[in-house]
């Protein structure tokens, strides 16, 4: 049984769906984990039956949401701390 991103958000109170889009059988969801303070994208390819999750830097979140495959394997750079 496949669990939708909305169901995942409601079952894990600390995971928030920020945006979601579907295009040609590919579902991309931008999510934020408030406990870990991490942003990630989830990509589900319904045509191929594959899925992946990619952690992204918050500064890159919108770009990663629009171009998720460009962020696969890209290292996540730590945020600089304020002095």
C-alpha positions as CSV (number, residue, x, y, z in Angstrom):
1,X,0.0,0.0,0.0
2,X,1.4,3.4,-1.0
3,X,1.2,6.1,1.6
4,X,0.6,9.6,0.2
5,X,2.7,12.6,1.3
6,X,-0.3,14.1,3.0
7,X,-0.9,11.0,5.0
8,X,2.8,11.0,6.0
9,X,2.5,14.6,7.1
10,X,-0.5,13.9,9.3
11,X,1.0,10.7,10.8
12,X,4.4,12.4,11.6
13,X,3.5,15.7,13.2
14,X,7.0,17.1,12.8
15,X,7.0,16.6,9.0
16,X,5.4,19.5,7.1
17,X,4.5,19.5,3.4
18,X,5.6,22.8,2.0
19,X,4.7,22.3,-1.6
20,X,3.8,19.5,-4.0
21,X,3.5,19.0,-7.8
22,X,2.7,16.3,-10.3
23,X,4.0,16.2,-13.8
24,X,3.9,13.3,-16.3
25,X,3.6,10.6,-13.6
26,X,6.3,12.2,-11.4
27,X,5.3,13.5,-8.0
28,X,7.7,15.9,-6.3
29,X,7.1,17.1,-2.7
30,X,9.0,19.6,-0.7
31,X,9.0,18.7,3.0
32,X,10.4,20.1,6.3
33,X,11.3,18.1,9.4
34,X,10.8,20.6,12.3
35,X,12.5,18.3,14.8
36,X,15.7,17.8,12.8
37,X,15.3,21.3,11.2
38,X,16.0,19.7,7.7
39,X,14.4,20.3,4.3
40,X,14.1,17.5,1.8
41,X,12.4,16.6,-1.4
42,X,10.6,13.4,-2.1
43,X,10.3,12.2,-5.7
44,X,8.0,9.4,-6.7
45,X,8.1,8.2,-10.3
46,X,4.7,6.3,-10.7
47,X,5.7,5.2,-14.2
48,X,8.8,3.3,-13.0
49,X,7.6,2.5,-9.5
50,X,10.7,4.2,-8.0
51,X,11.1,6.8,-5.3
52,X,13.9,8.8,-3.6
53,X,14.4,11.3,-0.9
54,X,17.0,14.1,-1.1
55,X,18.1,16.3,1.8
56,X,18.7,19.8,0.5
57,X,20.1,23.0,2.0
58,X,17.2,25.4,2.9
59,X,18.7,28.0,0.7
60,X,18.3,25.6,-2.3
61,X,14.9,24.3,-1.4
62,X,12.9,26.0,-4.1
63,X,15.4,25.2,-6.8
64,X,15.6,21.6,-5.7
65,X,11.8,21.4,-5.8
66,X,11.8,22.5,-9.4
67,X,14.9,20.5,-10.4
68,X,15.1,17.5,-8.1
69,X,17.3,15.3,-10.3
70,X,20.0,18.0,-10.3
71,X,20.3,17.5,-6.5
72,X,20.8,13.8,-6.4
73,X,24.2,13.0,-5.0
74,X,25.0,16.7,-4.3
75,X,26.5,17.1,-0.8
76,X,24.5,19.2,1.6
77,X,26.6,22.1,2.8
78,X,26.2,23.0,6.5
79,X,24.7,26.3,7.3
80,X,27.1,29.0,8.6
81,X,26.5,30.0,12.2
82,X,26.0,33.6,13.0
83,X,29.0,35.3,14.7
